[in-house]
Amino acid sequence: MTETRGSWNLERAIVEHWRDAGLDESFRATWDDPTNAEYQPLNDGEARPEPPGPYCVYALALPRVVGNSSGTTPETVNTELAIPLEFRVHARTSGRSSGKRRAADLAALVAGAFDPQNALPICDDAWIRTDRGGDYCQRLGNDEWVWIIFYEVHIDAVYDARP
């Protein structure tokens, strides 16, 4: 029997790709204490407790079915899912540079790792492509900024076709 797939495979792929790209180290290198292991640079949905230095929050939205096709066996069907993905890079002004500049620099690293030419290691399913949306910066307070990057990830998910 084929296990039903879902966006949790993409969740795993995002975390694995983030780590393989060395983004934890890149973010921690900007912290006052780069050895601080109490906090994570990458957070799912929200950062609680808030990390001490620049950090990133990612979120997936509701998948949209783009199309279906026959599976490799009569018991399966392949479904192309388009899953919106958003990264929010948070940074505060430090003695070295503005929060906006820090957020922009780190957002560029995230974009370099996740932009369309980079396949995601999705287990059990297959990565088709990543479409890059827009990005923008927003001020959150006197010295905090967030740089937001939008994507849509297309995956080929295998589902059990039996009733």
Residue frames relative to the residue before (quaternion, step in Angstrom):
aa qw qx qy qz dx dy dz
M 1.0000 0.0000 0.0000 0.0000 0.00 0.00 0.00
T 0.3709 -0.7283 0.5368 0.2092 3.56 -0.96 0.89
E 0.4386 -0.6957 0.5114 0.2493 3.54 -0.85 1.02
T 0.4748 -0.6503 0.5082 0.3056 3.57 -1.05 0.74
R 0.3103 -0.7687 0.5371 0.1557 3.56 -0.87 0.97
G 0.0070 -0.7937 0.6081 0.0121 3.51 -1.28 0.29
S 0.7247 -0.4497 0.2966 0.4297 3.54 -1.28 0.02
W 0.4720 0.6653 -0.4583 0.3529 3.62 1.20 -0.11
N 0.5804 0.5592 -0.3839 0.4506 3.60 1.14 -0.47
L 0.6456 0.4994 -0.3145 0.4846 3.57 1.07 -0.72
E 0.5861 0.5685 -0.3663 0.4463 3.61 1.04 -0.72
R 0.6718 0.4935 -0.2910 0.4696 3.57 0.85 -0.99
A 0.6606 0.5235 -0.3039 0.4441 3.57 0.95 -0.91
I 0.6264 0.5391 -0.3397 0.4490 3.61 0.99 -0.79
V 0.6804 0.4833 -0.2893 0.4688 3.58 0.84 -1.00
E 0.6662 0.4994 -0.3044 0.4627 3.59 0.91 -0.89
H 0.6714 0.4921 -0.2992 0.4664 3.60 0.91 -0.89
W 0.5973 0.5645 -0.3416 0.4560 3.59 1.05 -0.79
R 0.6990 0.4656 -0.2675 0.4723 3.56 0.82 -1.04
D 0.6622 0.5131 -0.3091 0.4502 3.61 0.90 -0.91
A 0.6677 0.4940 -0.2908 0.4750 3.60 1.13 -0.66
G 0.4775 -0.7000 0.4220 0.3224 3.61 1.26 -0.09
L 0.3491 0.7759 -0.4742 0.2264 3.59 1.19 0.37
D 0.5545 0.5754 -0.4101 0.4396 3.63 1.09 -0.50
E 0.6887 0.4833 -0.2767 0.4642 3.57 0.86 -1.00
S 0.6399 0.5331 -0.3257 0.4474 3.59 0.99 -0.81
F 0.6772 0.4699 -0.2913 0.4855 3.59 0.95 -0.86
R 0.6712 0.5061 -0.3056 0.4472 3.59 0.86 -0.96
A 0.5970 0.5826 -0.3627 0.4156 3.60 1.07 -0.65
T 0.6832 0.4693 -0.2853 0.4812 3.62 1.18 -0.45
W 0.5379 0.6248 -0.3990 0.4013 3.60 1.29 -0.14
D 0.6048 -0.5457 0.4308 0.3884 3.58 -1.20 0.49
D 0.7702 0.1352 -0.0822 0.6178 3.59 1.11 -0.74
P 0.2272 -0.8240 0.5050 0.1197 3.62 0.01 1.26
T 0.6461 0.5225 -0.3274 0.4499 3.62 1.21 -0.28
N 0.4266 0.7126 -0.4575 0.3176 3.60 1.28 -0.08
A 0.0952 -0.8240 0.5584 0.0095 3.58 -0.47 1.23
E 0.4536 0.6992 -0.4398 0.3346 3.59 1.29 0.09
Y 0.7673 0.2932 -0.1373 0.5536 3.58 1.15 -0.66
Q 0.3287 -0.7308 0.5648 0.1974 3.54 -1.25 0.46
P 0.4688 -0.6727 0.4910 0.2943 3.61 -0.99 0.75
L 0.7459 0.3022 -0.1834 0.5646 3.62 1.12 -0.68
N 0.0309 -0.8065 0.5886 -0.0452 3.54 -0.82 1.09
D 0.3726 -0.7275 0.5424 0.1942 3.54 -1.11 0.81
G 0.8545 0.0923 -0.0971 0.5019 3.58 -0.55 1.17
E 0.7574 -0.2183 0.1632 0.5934 3.57 0.84 -0.97
A 0.3998 -0.6982 0.5407 0.2457 3.55 -1.25 0.42
R 0.1932 0.7605 -0.5909 0.1873 3.55 -0.33 1.29
P 0.4785 -0.3436 -0.7739 0.2324 1.59 -1.08 2.22
E 0.6299 -0.5616 0.3863 0.3722 3.54 -1.20 0.54
P 0.4572 -0.6938 0.4829 0.2765 3.60 -0.78 1.00
P 0.6077 -0.6142 0.3772 0.3334 3.58 -1.17 0.59
G 0.7940 0.2450 -0.1321 0.5404 3.59 1.04 -0.58
P 0.7635 -0.2652 0.2232 0.5449 3.57 -1.10 -0.44
Y 0.0251 0.7874 -0.6137 0.0522 3.54 -1.08 0.81
C 0.3027 -0.7439 0.5704 0.1720 3.53 -1.32 0.28
V 0.1452 -0.7466 0.6444 0.0789 3.53 -1.14 0.78
Y 0.0932 -0.7855 0.6087 0.0622 3.56 -0.93 0.88
A 0.0498 -0.7846 0.6176 0.0220 3.55 -1.22 0.53
L 0.2368 -0.7343 0.6206 0.1399 3.51 -1.15 0.78
A 0.2770 -0.7448 0.5832 0.1684 3.55 -1.08 0.76
L 0.7499 -0.3998 0.2873 0.4419 3.55 -1.33 0.06
P 0.4298 -0.7021 0.5000 0.2689 3.61 -0.78 1.01
R 0.2249 -0.7430 0.6170 0.1288 3.53 -1.20 0.66
V 0.3772 -0.7133 0.5415 0.2362 3.58 -0.89 0.94
V 0.2309 -0.7829 0.5696 0.0963 3.55 -0.78 1.14
G 0.7769 -0.2190 0.1571 0.5691 3.57 1.06 -0.72
N 0.2798 -0.7360 0.5933 0.1674 3.52 -1.36 0.29
S 0.0073 -0.7767 0.6294 0.0218 3.55 -1.23 0.49
S 0.6402 -0.5090 0.3990 0.4146 3.54 -1.27 0.32
G 0.4344 -0.6902 0.5166 0.2609 3.53 -1.12 0.71
T 0.6845 -0.4767 0.3533 0.4236 3.54 -1.28 -0.12
T 0.7424 0.2206 -0.1723 0.6087 3.57 1.31 -0.20
P 0.6400 -0.5314 0.3706 0.4132 3.62 -1.18 0.34
E 0.6583 0.5319 -0.3076 0.4348 3.61 1.20 -0.45
T 0.7421 0.4007 -0.2228 0.4890 3.59 1.21 -0.19
V 0.1255 -0.7322 0.6620 0.0995 3.49 -1.38 0.41
N 0.2878 -0.7384 0.5829 0.1792 3.56 -1.06 0.76
T 0.1044 -0.7884 0.6058 0.0234 3.52 -0.95 0.95
E 0.2707 -0.7285 0.6018 0.1841 3.56 -0.89 0.93
L 0.1109 -0.7898 0.6030 0.0141 3.51 -0.76 1.18
A 0.1816 -0.7272 0.6505 0.1226 3.55 -1.09 0.79
I 0.0506 -0.8255 0.5609 -0.0372 3.55 -0.49 1.25
P 0.3470 -0.7394 0.5369 0.2111 3.61 -0.58 1.12
L 0.0669 -0.7779 0.6246 -0.0154 3.54 -1.02 0.97
E 0.0552 -0.7934 0.6062 -0.0059 3.55 -0.93 0.95
F 0.1353 -0.7471 0.6457 0.0807 3.54 -1.07 0.87
R 0.0941 -0.7686 0.6316 0.0383 3.57 -1.04 0.88
V 0.1265 -0.8004 0.5850 0.0334 3.56 -0.43 1.26
H 0.1483 -0.8068 0.5713 0.0276 3.57 -0.57 1.26
A 0.1248 0.7809 -0.6058 0.0873 3.57 -1.00 0.84
R 0.2668 -0.7423 0.5961 0.1498 3.51 -1.20 0.72
T 0.5930 -0.5435 0.4544 0.3828 3.52 -1.27 0.42
S 0.0615 -0.7686 0.6361 0.0306 3.53 -1.03 0.85
G 0.7199 -0.4257 0.3123 0.4506 3.55 -1.27 0.04
R 0.6647 0.5333 -0.2916 0.4345 3.55 1.18 -0.60
S 0.8038 -0.1426 0.1243 0.5640 3.60 0.93 -0.84
S 0.6489 -0.5241 0.3854 0.3947 3.54 -1.32 0.26
G 0.6209 -0.5424 0.4181 0.3813 3.54 -1.24 0.47
K 0.6305 0.5368 -0.3330 0.4511 3.57 1.03 -0.75
R 0.6658 0.4945 -0.3019 0.4702 3.60 0.92 -0.89
R 0.6528 0.5102 -0.3114 0.4654 3.58 0.96 -0.87
A 0.6517 0.5058 -0.3125 0.4709 3.60 0.95 -0.87
A 0.6500 0.5199 -0.3144 0.4564 3.58 0.97 -0.85
D 0.6660 0.5103 -0.3054 0.4502 3.59 0.89 -0.92
L 0.6999 0.4497 -0.2713 0.4841 3.58 0.93 -0.87
A 0.6029 0.5415 -0.3560 0.4653 3.62 1.09 -0.64
A 0.6180 0.5381 -0.3418 0.4601 3.59 1.07 -0.69
L 0.6368 0.5109 -0.3272 0.4758 3.61 1.05 -0.69
V 0.6383 0.5104 -0.3205 0.4788 3.58 0.99 -0.84
A 0.6595 0.5028 -0.3080 0.4663 3.60 0.90 -0.90
G 0.6366 0.5362 -0.3285 0.4464 3.58 0.98 -0.78
A 0.6915 0.4678 -0.2705 0.4794 3.57 1.08 -0.72
F 0.8057 0.3215 -0.1402 0.4772 3.60 0.94 -0.83
D 0.4452 0.7024 -0.4683 0.2986 3.61 1.16 -0.03
P 0.7791 -0.4685 0.1847 0.3734 3.56 -1.22 0.64
Q 0.6561 0.5327 -0.3422 0.4106 3.63 0.97 -0.59
N 0.6725 0.5050 -0.2856 0.4594 3.61 1.24 -0.30
A 0.3281 -0.7524 0.5442 0.1734 3.57 -0.54 1.21
L 0.3213 -0.7257 0.5749 0.1992 3.54 -1.15 0.66
P 0.4417 -0.7243 0.4704 0.2429 3.60 -0.93 0.90
I 0.0539 0.8343 -0.5441 0.0710 3.59 0.45 1.19
C 0.2920 -0.7685 0.5441 0.1674 3.57 -0.59 1.14
D 0.8319 0.2247 -0.2081 0.4627 3.53 -1.21 0.75
D 0.7420 0.2651 -0.1755 0.5902 3.58 1.15 -0.47
A 0.3869 -0.7089 0.5277 0.2632 3.59 -1.23 -0.15
W 0.4022 -0.6713 0.5699 0.2505 3.53 -1.05 0.87
I 0.2398 -0.7608 0.5879 0.1346 3.57 -0.92 0.92
R 0.7331 -0.3000 0.2356 0.5631 3.55 0.73 -1.09
T 0.2702 -0.7051 0.6227 0.2052 3.52 -1.38 0.21
D 0.1767 -0.7613 0.6164 0.0958 3.57 -0.88 0.99
R 0.2980 -0.7551 0.5600 0.1654 3.56 -0.84 0.98
G 0.2479 -0.7471 0.6007 0.1397 3.53 -0.95 0.95
G 0.7308 -0.3863 0.3029 0.4743 3.54 -1.12 -0.57
D 0.1693 -0.7411 0.6295 0.1606 3.51 -1.37 -0.11
Y 0.0384 0.7903 -0.6111 0.0217 3.54 -1.21 0.49
C 0.3812 -0.7078 0.5531 0.2187 3.52 -1.32 0.31
Q 0.0661 -0.7923 0.6064 0.0099 3.54 -1.08 0.77
R 0.3784 -0.7067 0.5498 0.2346 3.56 -1.00 0.83
L 0.2181 -0.8021 0.5467 0.1004 3.58 -0.92 0.96
G 0.7898 -0.0441 0.0526 0.6095 3.57 1.20 -0.34
N 0.7909 -0.3038 0.2137 0.4864 3.55 -1.24 -0.29
D 0.8409 0.0963 -0.0187 0.5323 3.57 0.91 -0.87
E 0.6307 0.5190 -0.3512 0.4576 3.63 1.19 0.33
W 0.0801 -0.7807 0.6197 0.0014 3.50 -1.08 0.93
V 0.1382 -0.7568 0.6285 0.1146 3.54 -1.26 0.41
W 0.1793 -0.7531 0.6255 0.0974 3.56 -0.95 0.95
I 0.1545 -0.8180 0.5535 0.0257 3.57 -0.61 1.20
I 0.0763 -0.7881 0.6108 -0.0071 3.55 -0.86 1.08
F 0.1897 -0.8014 0.5623 0.0751 3.58 -0.86 1.01
Y 0.0206 -0.7721 0.6350 -0.0133 3.54 -1.14 0.85
E 0.1329 -0.7117 0.6675 0.1742 3.49 -1.42 0.10
V 0.1684 -0.8004 0.5728 0.0539 3.55 -0.60 1.20
H 0.1916 -0.7742 0.5964 0.0904 3.55 -0.86 1.02
I 0.0037 0.7945 -0.6066 0.0288 3.54 -0.83 1.04
D 0.3588 -0.6780 0.5980 0.2324 3.52 -1.29 0.53
A 0.0688 -0.8272 0.5574 -0.0149 3.56 -0.28 1.29
V 0.3078 -0.7493 0.5635 0.1618 3.56 -0.97 0.92
Y 0.0552 -0.8002 0.5971 -0.0023 3.56 -0.83 1.03
D 0.5118 -0.6037 0.5137 0.3312 3.53 -1.25 0.53
A 0.2725 -0.8020 0.5166 0.1252 3.58 -0.64 1.15
R 0.5240 0.6439 -0.4208 0.3658 3.58 1.22 -0.16
P 0.5208 -0.6587 0.4447 0.3116 3.58 -1.02 0.78
